[in-house]
Amino acid sequence: MLDFLIPVFSVPVALGILWLCVVIVKQQTKAIIERFGKFHKIAEPGISLIIPFVDRVAQRVNLRVTQIDVQVETKTKDNVFVEMMVSVQFFIADTKEAVFDSFYKLDNPNIQIKAYVFDVVRAEVPKMDLDDVFENKENIAKAILESLQDTMTGYGYEIKQALITDINPDSKVKESMNRINAAKRDKEAATYEGEATRIRMVAEAQAEAESKKLQGQGTADQRIEIARGITQSVEALNKAGIDPGEATNTLLAVQYMDMMTAAAARSNSNVIMMPLAPSGGQDILAQLLAAQERTFDSKDDIVKF
């Protein structure tokens, strides 16, 4: 009976011991194996064998890119406090030396990276005015990248990118900047509107001058044609045997009648025809005195003018 139980119980025990001998390492990960507390080897992705109770997995190192965000407050050259958000992307190089150094030489990479970001930002930004900080943020990011690369390479880390994602000055300064920008935009808009108005006025003046020129030319042409017509009419009357003086008077009388006909044809015309002779005023006065008294149908009142 005991001979049967020993093989039965030995199978689970053997499987358990075998499981303790196996280390599974995921993709983009490496495992640091220590033997009796001393570095032994680096296990690659897949299955690795170790000696139970002798070897142990000291650390599983992630080789993927990691990003940390660092918020730094500093002062510019023109005494404006700004908060800058810096994003740093880094990873552990895929070599045995880099994996070894990342674990045994540096305890906390995030703290180390933040310290260097603070140092670079607070060394570069106080040299610039606030406007220069916005314009040169790429240069600041480049300085951060170079500083981190020089330092973190010795610990097995590679810096992929350093980006300044946000720059926030004090709220009052931000409001002032917005007002300045708005005033600049209003000034530019007023300049463009004034230029457009000037161009429009010049165009209108040129158009009006051209119109007056054409109108004057038309009037001159009209008068020339009228004079030519009168000349032709006088010549025709002369050929008919009419005295030149009588011909001229006849033409004047015809034009007068044409003018009277045109004036009478307008129902809403308020033109008053006045005699041109010096005695015309006396004739009008005599007509008014003759109509001094009028009799109205409703009353016998006398209206005197």
C-alpha positions in Angstrom: 0.0 0.0 0.0 2.8 2.5 0.9 4.6 1.5 -2.3 1.6 2.7 -4.3 1.1 6.0 -2.4 4.7 7.1 -2.7 4.6 7.4 -6.6 1.2 9.1 -6.4 2.4 11.8 -4.0 5.7 12.1 -5.8 4.1 13.4 -9.0 2.7 16.6 -7.6 5.8 17.2 -5.6 7.9 16.8 -8.7 5.7 19.1 -10.7 5.9 21.7 -7.9 9.7 21.5 -7.9 9.8 21.8 -11.7 7.5 24.9 -11.5 10.0 26.5 -9.1 12.7 25.9 -11.6 10.9 27.8 -14.4 10.9 31.6 -14.9 8.6 33.1 -17.6 9.6 36.4 -19.0 7.2 38.5 -21.1 8.0 40.3 -24.3 9.7 43.7 -24.0 10.8 42.6 -20.5 14.0 41.2 -19.0 14.5 39.5 -15.7 17.5 40.0 -13.4 18.5 36.7 -11.7 20.5 36.7 -8.5 22.2 33.7 -6.9 22.7 33.9 -3.2 22.1 37.7 -3.5 24.7 38.2 -6.2 24.0 39.0 -9.8 23.9 35.8 -11.8 22.4 36.5 -15.3 19.7 38.3 -17.2 16.8 36.2 -18.5 15.5 37.0 -21.9 11.8 36.9 -22.9 10.5 33.3 -22.9 11.3 30.5 -20.4 14.4 30.4 -18.3 15.5 27.8 -15.7 16.8 28.6 -12.3 17.8 26.6 -9.2 15.0 26.8 -6.6 16.0 28.3 -3.2 19.4 29.3 -4.8 18.4 31.6 -7.6 15.7 34.3 -7.4 14.2 36.9 -9.7 15.5 40.2 -8.3 13.7 42.5 -10.8 11.7 42.4 -14.0 12.9 45.3 -16.1 10.4 46.9 -18.5 11.9 48.0 -21.8 8.9 49.9 -23.1 8.9 53.7 -23.4 7.8 55.5 -20.2 6.6 59.1 -19.9 6.7 61.3 -16.8 5.3 64.8 -16.6 7.3 67.4 -14.5 5.7 70.7 -13.4 8.3 73.4 -12.8 7.6 76.9 -11.4 10.2 79.5 -12.1 10.7 83.2 -12.8 11.5 84.9 -16.1 14.0 87.8 -16.7 11.2 90.4 -16.5 10.1 89.0 -13.0 7.0 87.0 -14.2 6.4 83.7 -12.5 5.4 80.9 -14.9 4.5 77.2 -14.5 5.9 74.9 -17.2 4.8 71.4 -17.9 7.7 69.2 -19.3 7.0 65.7 -20.6 10.0 63.3 -20.8 9.9 60.0 -22.6 12.6 57.5 -21.8 13.3 53.7 -21.9 16.0 51.2 -20.9 18.3 50.2 -23.7 18.0 46.6 -24.8 21.5 45.6 -23.8 22.8 43.5 -20.8 24.9 46.4 -19.6 22.0 48.9 -19.7 19.6 46.5 -17.9 22.3 45.8 -15.3 23.1 49.5 -14.8 19.4 50.5 -14.6 18.8 48.2 -11.7 22.0 48.3 -9.7 23.2 51.9 -10.3 19.9 53.9 -10.1 17.3 53.4 -7.5 14.5 55.8 -8.8 14.9 57.1 -12.3 11.8 59.4 -12.0 13.4 61.4 -9.2 16.7 61.7 -11.1 14.9 62.9 -14.3 12.8 65.4 -12.4 15.9 66.8 -10.7 17.6 67.5 -14.0 14.5 69.0 -15.5 14.2 71.4 -12.6 17.9 72.3 -12.9 17.8 73.0 -16.7 14.5 74.9 -16.7 15.6 77.1 -13.7 18.9 77.8 -15.4 17.5 78.7 -18.9 14.2 80.5 -18.2 15.5 83.3 -15.9 17.7 84.4 -18.8 14.6 85.2 -21.0 11.7 87.6 -21.0 8.2 86.0 -20.9 7.7 86.5 -24.7 11.1 84.9 -25.4 10.1 81.9 -23.3 7.1 81.2 -25.6 9.2 81.7 -28.7 12.2 79.6 -27.5 10.4 76.7 -25.8 11.9 74.3 -28.4 15.4 75.5 -27.4 14.6 74.9 -23.8 13.3 71.4 -24.5 16.4 70.7 -26.5 18.6 71.8 -23.6 16.6 69.4 -21.3 17.0 66.6 -23.7 20.8 67.0 -24.1 21.3 67.3 -20.3 19.3 64.2 -19.6 21.0 62.2 -22.4 24.4 63.0 -21.0 23.4 61.9 -17.5 21.0 59.0 -17.9 23.0 57.1 -20.5 25.4 56.2 -17.7 22.5 54.5 -15.9 21.3 52.5 -18.9 18.5 54.9 -19.9 17.9 56.4 -23.3 15.9 59.7 -23.5 13.5 59.5 -26.5 12.0 63.0 -26.3 11.6 66.0 -24.1 8.7 68.3 -24.7 7.4 71.5 -23.1 3.6 70.9 -23.3 2.4 74.0 -21.5 3.5 77.4 -20.2 1.2 79.1 -17.8 2.1 82.6 -16.5 0.3 84.2 -13.6 -3.5 84.8 -14.3 -3.1 88.6 -14.1 -0.2 88.5 -16.5 -2.2 86.3 -18.8 -5.1 88.7 -18.8 -2.8 91.6 -19.6 -1.3 89.7 -22.5 -4.7 88.9 -23.8 -5.6 92.7 -23.6 -2.4 93.6 -25.4 -3.0 91.1 -28.2 -6.6 92.3 -28.5 -5.4 95.9 -28.8 -2.9 94.9 -31.5 -5.6 93.1 -33.4 -7.9 96.1 -33.1 -5.1 98.4 -34.3 -4.4 96.1 -37.3 -8.1 95.9 -38.1 -8.5 99.7 -37.9 -5.5 100.1 -40.2 -6.9 97.7 -42.8 -10.4 99.3 -42.5 -8.9 102.8 -43.0 -6.9 101.6 -46.0 -10.0 100.0 -47.5 -12.0 103.3 -46.9 -9.2 105.3 -48.5 -9.1 103.1 -51.6 -12.9 103.2 -51.8 -13.0 107.0 -51.6 -10.3 107.3 -54.2 -12.2 105.0 -56.5 -15.4 106.9 -55.9 -13.7 110.2 -56.5 -12.1 108.9 -59.7 -15.4 107.6 -60.9 -17.2 110.9 -60.1 -14.5 112.8 -61.9 -14.8 110.6 -64.9 -18.6 110.9 -64.8 -18.3 114.8 -64.6 -15.9 114.7 -67.5 -18.2 112.6 -69.6 -21.2 114.7 -68.5 -19.4 117.9 -69.5 -18.3 116.4 -72.8 -21.9 115.3 -73.4 -23.2 118.8 -72.7 -20.6 120.4 -75.0 -21.5 117.9 -77.7 -25.2 118.7 -77.2 -24.7 122.4 -77.5 -22.6 122.0 -80.6 -25.3 119.9 -82.2 -27.9 122.5 -81.2 -25.8 125.3 -82.7 -25.3 123.3 -85.9 -29.0 122.7 -86.1 -29.8 126.4 -85.7 -27.2 127.3 -88.4 -28.7 124.8 -90.7 -32.2 126.1 -90.1 -31.2 129.7 -90.7 -29.5 128.7 -93.9 -32.6 126.9 -95.0 -34.8 129.9 -94.3 -32.3 132.2 -96.1 -32.5 129.9 -99.1 -36.3 130.2 -99.0 -35.9 134.0 -99.4 -36.6 135.0 -95.8 -34.6 137.9 -94.4 -31.9 136.7 -92.0 -33.2 138.9 -89.1 -36.7 137.6 -89.6 -35.4 134.0 -89.9 -33.6 134.4 -86.5 -36.8 135.8 -84.9 -38.8 132.9 -86.4 -36.4 130.4 -84.9 -36.6 132.0 -81.5 -40.4 132.1 -81.6 -40.4 128.4 -82.5 -38.1 127.5 -79.7 -40.1 129.6 -77.3 -43.3 127.8 -78.3 -41.6 124.4 -77.9 -40.4 125.3 -74.5 -43.9 126.5 -73.4 -45.4 123.2 -74.8 -42.9 121.1 -72.8 -43.5 123.1 -69.6 -47.3 122.8 -70.0 -47.0 119.1 -70.6 -45.9 118.6 -67.0 -48.9 118.5 -64.6 -46.7 118.9 -61.5 -44.6 121.6 -62.8 -44.1 124.7 -60.5 -42.3 126.9 -63.1 -43.4 130.5 -63.2 -43.0 132.3 -66.5 -41.8 135.9 -66.1 -41.6 138.6 -68.8 -38.0 139.4 -69.8 -38.7 143.0 -71.0 -38.0 145.9 -68.6 -41.7 146.8 -68.7 -42.7 143.4 -67.6 -42.8 144.3 -64.0 -45.2 147.2 -64.7 -47.5 144.8 -66.6 -47.7 142.4 -63.7 -48.5 145.3 -61.3 -51.3 146.5 -63.5 -52.8 143.1 -63.7 -52.7 142.8 -59.9 -54.4 146.2 -59.4 -57.1 145.2 -61.9 -57.9 142.1 -59.8 -58.0 144.1 -56.6 -61.5 143.3 -55.7 -63.2 139.9 -55.9 -66.6 138.7 -54.8 -66.9 135.3 -53.1 -70.1 133.2 -53.5 -70.5 132.6 -49.7 -69.9 136.2 -48.5 -69.9 139.8 -49.8 -66.5 140.5 -48.2 -64.1 142.5 -50.2 -60.6 141.2 -50.3 -58.1 143.9 -51.0 -54.6 143.1 -52.2 
